[in-house]
């Protein structure tokens, strides 16, 4: 029986009259866990935005039927739909114009699919769309469910342990101080390192149980990081 708490995939509308590129982007987005639809003509794209209100539109500027700037303006102002412009127009003036319309991002062609996926994820997280699992190797964090698993094995974390791990995973490669973690996880301004240390110890025991003993590194006197 399906889990009733499972949320639908974020819906992304890809609008570009280059059919090959639009298809390539759509395939990559689906592989990354999104639901997609492709439109190659401006007027049809706007009708689709109005009818379905997707979580995000990836929008070319130069389109047949109706230009992307006009579509983007209506998507943002009339339907409150986030937009990332994709275009060969790479001057500073073009970028400023697009962002001034209220677009969330502006990507120039040729499109680098890996970079585009990162930008898509950033916008969806920023706009409060359904959270996608955060991956660190085989470790997967589902942030809106406070669920962490390694290679499919659930870690059984408390919410506090999950928040600690998620902060470190989101900032991987950077050291997070105990004071920063207190503020982010507990909301405390006071410096109480023992609170962090106690929960970190419990978290590490659960990581050890799923063969991740070295995931979190301690920088003595500073804080913690995931490399």
Secondary structure, DSSP 8 states (H G I E B T S, - for coil): ---TT-----EEEEE-S-HHHHHHHHHHHHHTT-EEEEE-SHHHHHHHHHHH--SEEEEESS-SSS-HHHHHHHHHHHH---EEEEES--SHHHHHHHHHTT-SEEEESS--HHHHHHHHHHHHHHTT-----EEETTEEEETTTTEEEETTEE----HHHHHHHHHHHHTTTS-EEHHHHIIIII---S--HHHHHHHHHHHHHHHHHTT-TTSEEEETTTEEEE-
